[in-house]
């Protein structure tokens, strides 16, 4: 059986949410968002390590959350995050154990991922270097210039919105991060880094409920989902 490490970047400031507490530590239905998120991975047999990257101020918070999550056979580690999401993940990658063969990256603020979709993405690594969970684009997407003048309208039937988890063979993810850091390349997701080193990656259809809690409206929707109102 494959051995999987899950890296959870949780070092964002939460400015778009307008909350004084960083997003992963906001409580919904009696548990922090981070704890809801971690719990989704703990039922997946391949998971051997959970590595959370967070700000220096939140390291104690994460250690406290780990006490509620402990499961036999799973190592929990916390590392200090960086100024950009990519640096937070790079710091976490340095802590991945020798025995691990695949690595998943999953945003702390996506607590509604399902174990079935995680398992489906893992299974695709038999044929690909990586698997990215996402959904077909619902809206028409425009490419604009700096003045917001529309330059192009890509064919929507070929556009997908990338979510997380994004799961990769360990060696290619390490190579992709080394390459990106060396060449000062910043991507908005992990797949874009692996694409640049020639990795073959497949999209896996996830669900619309796998929302990233970013804006105040997302938090309201998350509260409704967890309280069973929708
Ligand atoms: O930046 P964004 O809102 O897209 O955040 C996605 C995830 O990355 C969040 O879980 C956030 O906590 C994390 N993040 C991080 N380090 C940063 C910025 C964001 O770990 N410097």
Boltz pocket constraint, residues with backbone or C-beta under 6 A from the ligand:
constraints:
  - pocket:
      binder: B
      contacts: [[A, 8], [A, 9], [A, 10], [A, 11], [A, 12], [A, 13], [A, 24], [A, 53], [A, 54], [A, 81], [A, 82], [A, 83], [A, 84], [A, 85], [A, 86], [A, 88], [A, 89], [A, 106], [A, 107], [A, 108], [A, 109], [A, 214]]
      max_distance: 6.0
